[in-house]
């Protein structure tokens, strides 16, 4: 059976046409090199070299074998290099789920940072409601998630990477729309839009808690905030909302973002992955995310 080392020996002799020089190039003694070439010829059933006391020449079979030997070694070296790069998290693909608000700033920033350092790792991103993320990890359809107030599960690791303040989103015609900042309590008694609790329970509860700490119980309309936004009809709904401040970078027509003058709790964005996932690519993405937002690595 032809071994890769025999191919390396053969190529060295074929290029040097001198067993002594080839042995020096391979950092080995000449006798074992000569023995290895004879074994290779026996395995192949052909003579690869014509040997005389004055010279060493390739036979026609040797010339034919040389091209294939070089190609085989190049393929083997390339495969070994790719295996090393994959083990270092430099090759492969990552399937990333992300919460709706991540699309405006966080996901693009992380994507650019990771691709700059890992250009050969393909990122496949899909938007996903928080409530679906744990089951997506369980069935193996995602490798990572980027989530605002993610759902907690014992098999998942969470790494906070940034906190966002909350802004009020108002129709342009709203009496407070021209203000630079307003207290959230100034919206007491007005109709609000949010999203059904079942699609993101922790995030829904975080929003409701912010309203309650401002001193009132919010009155929610039946319309979905995200559906109204994506369909471009949010401005037509006679209601207001609060949202992470990054959404202000992509507001739909007819909606303005107004800062809140009184302190509110920040909303926490986390990177999520399986606790038992030992993928180098996952580890590399987590490190890149922490670096992109200046997070010092520590206990999750």
N, C-alpha and C positions, 0 to 999 in steps of 0.2 A: 504493500500500500504506500503510495507516494505521500510523503510528509512535507509540510511547509518548509521545514529546515532544509530538506533535500533540494527544494526549489531554490532556496537562497544560496545554497552551496553551488548548485549548477549555474545560476546566473552569474555568480562571482567568477567562476572558472571560464564561462563563456565570454565574459567581458574582458577578463585579463589575458586569456589564452596562455595561462602560466599557472601551474598548481601552487608554486611557492608564493607568487605574488597574491594569488587568491586566498591562500591560507593566512598571509599577513593581514590582508584586508578584513578577513573574518575573525581575526584574533584567535586562531587555532593552529595546531600543528598540521603539517602536510599529510602524514600517514593517515590519520582519521578522515581527512578531507578526501583523499584518494579512495579510501575504502567506502565512504558514503556515496561517491559518484558511481563506483562500480555496482553498489547495491541498487542505486537508482536505475542504472542500465539493465540490471537483471530484472527488476520489477517491471520495467517497461518492455523488456524483450527486444531492445534495439541498442545499437552503439550510438552514443551521443557525440563522442570525440574520436578523432584519429590522433593517436599518440605515437610520436617517434622520439628518438633521442635528441632531435633538433627542434621540434615544434609540437604544439598542440593545436588541432584545428577542429572546427565543428563539422559533423557530418550533415547530410541533407536532413536527416531526422532531427539532429541537434538544432539546426536552424528553425525547423518547424516547431520544435518543442519550446524554443526560447520565447517566442511571442506569447504563447499561451501561459508559460510560467510567469512572465512579467505581469500579464493581465490578472492571473490568479492571485499573485502576491499583492498587487495593487488593490484588488477587491478585498482581500483579507485584511490588509492594513487599514483600508477605509472603514470596514466593518468594525474593527477593533477601536478605531478612533471615535466612531459614532456611538459605540457602546459606552466608552468612557465619558463622552459628552452627555449622553442620556443619563448616566449615573450621577453626573454633576448637575443635572437639571438644565442642561443647555439645549436639549432636543426634546421633541415630543409635542403634545398638545394639552391644553387645559380647558375644561368646560366650566364656565363661570355663570352662576345665576346672580341676578342683581335686582335689588328693590327699585321701584319706579324712579325715585328721586336721585338715584345714583347716576342716571344718564346725563345729568346736566353738568356735572363737574368732576365728581369723584372717580367714576369709571373711566372717562377719557384720560384723566391725569395719571391714573394707575396704568392704564394700557400703554400710554406713551413711555412712562418710566420703565416698565418691564420690557417692552419691545426694544428699547435702546440698549439694554444690557443683555437681553436674551432674544435676539432677532429670529432664531430658528425654532422657537417654541410658539406654536400656533394657539391663539386665544379664540375660543368659541363662546360667545356671550349670549345669554337669553334672559329676558326680563321674567321675573317670577314673583308671585305673591309670597310673603313671608311664611304663611301657613303651609305652603307646599314644599318649602325648602328641606325640612327634615326628612320627608319621605323621598325626595329626590336624591338625597345622600344615601338613604337606605337602599334604594334600588340601583345605585351606582350610575345614575344619569348625569351627575355633576361632580366636579372635583373641589370646587370652591364656591363660596357665596359672598356677596358684598351686600350687606343688609343694614337698614336703619332699624334699630331696636329689634334684632332678630329673635325668633322663637328659640327657647332653650331646650336642649335635649342632652341626656347624659353622655351620649356617644359623640357629641360635637364639641369642638374647641372654638372658643371665641377670642378674638384679639381686637380690642378697640383701636381704631386708627385715627379717628377724628371726632370732634364734637361740633355741632352746628347750632347756632341760635335760630330762633323762630321769627318769622315775619308774618304780617297780616296781608292777605291778598284781597283786594277790594275792586269792585267794578269802577271804571273810570268816573262814572257819574256819582259815585258815593260821596257824601258830604265831607268825609275825612280823607279822600283819596289824594288831595293835594298836600297833606301834612307830611313833614319829614319824619315824625315819630308820633305815635299815639300810645296811650295805655291800653292794654287789652281790655280792661274793664269798661272802656268807652264803647265797646261793642255789645255790652249787656242787653239782652232782650232781642237781639237781631237773629235772623235765621242763618244757620251755618251749613256748609256741606262738608262731608268727610267721606268715609268709605265703610262698607259693612265690616263689623268687628271680626267676623269669621275668617276674613282673608288675611288679616294681620293683627291678631289679638293684642300683643304687647304694644305695638305701635299705636293702635287705636286707643288703648288705655292711657298711653303716655300723652296723647293729645287731649283726651278728656280731663286728665289730671291737671294739665296746664290751664284749661278753662276754669276748673274748680278753684285752683289756687289764686286765680284772678278775681274770685269772689262770686261766680255765677255758674249756673248749670246751662250748658249750651242747648239750643233748640235746633235739632238737625232736620233738614229736609230729606225727602226720599231720594233725590238725585245723588249720583256718585260723583265725588270730586274728580277722580281720575278719568272717568268716562267723559264728563263734561269738558275736561281739559283736552283729552285726545281727540274728541270730536269737534273741537273748536267752538263749543257753545257755552263754555263756562261763564262768559261775560253776560249771557242772556238769562242766567239763573239769578233771581233776586236774593242773593245770599252772599256771605263772606266766608273766609276760611283762614286757617293758619297753616304754614308749611315751612320746611327747612329753608334757610336763607339762600341756598344754592339754586333753588328753582327760579330765583329772580333773574338768572342769566338766560332764561328761555321762556319768558312769559307769553301767553297767547294774546292776541289783539283784544283790547278792551279791558285788560286786567293790569293793575299796578300793585307793586309790593311796597309796603310801608313798614318801617322799623317799629319795634315795640319799645316804648320808653321805660317801662318798668321791667325789672329782671324776671325772666322765665327760665325754667329748666332747659338745659341744652339737650338736643337729641343726639344719641351716640351711634356712630356708624362703626360696624364691626366686620372684620373678615372672619369667615366661618369655614371650617374644614373638619373632616373626620379625625377623631383623636388617634385612631389606629392607622392613619394614612402616613406612610413613610416615603411618599414620592418626593424625589429631589426637586422636581419642577414645582410642586406645591410649596415646599420649604423656600425655594427661591422667590416665588411670588409673594409669600408672606413677608420675607425680608425686604423685598423691593417696595411693598406697600408701606411698611413701617418707615423705611428710609424716605419715601416720597413725602410723608406727612410729618417727619421729624419725631417719630415715636421711638422711645428707648425700649428695646426688647426687655421683657420681664414676664412674670407669671401671667397667664391668661386669665 
